[in-house]
Amino acid sequence: MSTTTAPPPRPLIPLGAGWWSCAALVLGGLTWLVIGGDLLAGGLTMAGGFALAAVLRRVLPEERVGGLHMRGRRIDVALHTATAVAVAVAVVLVHLREAG
């Protein structure tokens, strides 16, 4: 009869002020988009939240980055930047289509 033990639980990582500020921008943009009905401003605010996440992940030391740290620094920055660019481009294209 073999006994297996469960691996020790992973330590909780505090989210940190950087994560909360990025989340506030993204949720604020989403709120602006849905309730305010302004697609361009709300979407660009959301893209700004993702861009802020990329900047904070790049400049903050590992012990202060909190919830923005998921993978390696380069991969996190690249993915946050790609998300910011994708959201901004999508919002601008949809806005141009609505205007034209």
C-alpha positions in Angstrom: 0.0 0.0 0.0 1.5 3.3 -1.1 0.8 6.6 0.5 1.0 9.7 -1.5 1.0 13.2 0.0 -0.4 16.2 -1.6 2.0 18.9 -2.7 2.3 21.8 -0.3 -0.1 24.7 -1.2 1.3 27.5 -3.2 1.8 30.7 -1.3 -0.7 33.4 -1.9 0.7 36.4 -3.8 -0.8 39.7 -2.8 -2.3 41.5 -5.8 -0.7 44.8 -5.1 -1.5 48.4 -6.0 -0.3 48.0 -9.6 -2.8 45.2 -10.2 -5.6 47.2 -8.7 -4.9 50.3 -10.7 -4.8 48.3 -13.9 -8.0 46.5 -13.0 -9.7 49.8 -12.1 -8.8 51.2 -15.6 -10.0 48.1 -17.4 -13.3 47.9 -15.4 -13.7 51.7 -15.6 -13.4 51.5 -19.4 -15.8 48.6 -19.6 -18.3 50.6 -17.5 -17.8 53.6 -19.7 -18.4 51.5 -22.7 -21.5 49.7 -21.5 -23.3 52.4 -19.4 -21.9 55.5 -21.0 -22.3 54.1 -24.5 -19.0 55.6 -25.7 -17.2 52.8 -27.5 -14.0 54.7 -28.4 -13.3 56.3 -25.0 -14.3 53.2 -23.0 -12.2 50.9 -25.3 -9.2 53.1 -25.3 -9.4 53.3 -21.5 -9.4 49.6 -21.3 -6.4 49.4 -23.6 -4.7 52.0 -21.4 -5.2 49.6 -18.4 -3.5 46.8 -20.3 -0.7 49.2 -21.4 -0.2 50.3 -17.8 0.1 46.6 -16.8 2.9 46.2 -19.3 4.7 49.2 -18.1 4.4 48.3 -14.4 5.5 44.7 -15.1 8.5 46.1 -16.9 9.7 48.6 -14.3 8.7 47.2 -10.9 11.0 44.7 -9.2 9.8 41.1 -8.8 8.9 41.5 -5.1 6.6 44.5 -5.8 4.8 43.5 -9.0 2.2 41.3 -7.2 -0.6 39.9 -9.3 0.9 41.2 -12.6 3.6 38.5 -12.3 2.4 35.3 -14.1 5.3 34.1 -16.3 8.7 35.6 -17.1 9.1 39.4 -17.3 9.5 39.4 -21.1 6.5 37.2 -21.8 4.3 39.2 -19.4 5.3 42.5 -21.0 4.8 41.1 -24.5 1.4 39.7 -23.7 0.1 42.8 -21.9 1.4 45.0 -24.8 -0.2 42.7 -27.4 -3.5 42.8 -25.5 -3.4 46.6 -25.3 -2.7 46.9 -29.0 -5.3 44.4 -29.9 -8.0 46.1 -27.9 -7.1 49.6 -29.2 -7.0 48.4 -32.8 -10.3 46.6 -32.5 -12.1 49.5 -30.8 -10.8 52.0 -33.4 -11.8 49.8 -36.3 -15.3 49.2 -34.9 -15.6 53.0 -34.2 -14.5 53.8 -37.8 -17.0 51.3 -39.2 -19.8 52.9 -37.1 -18.8 56.4 -38.2 -18.5 55.6 -41.9 
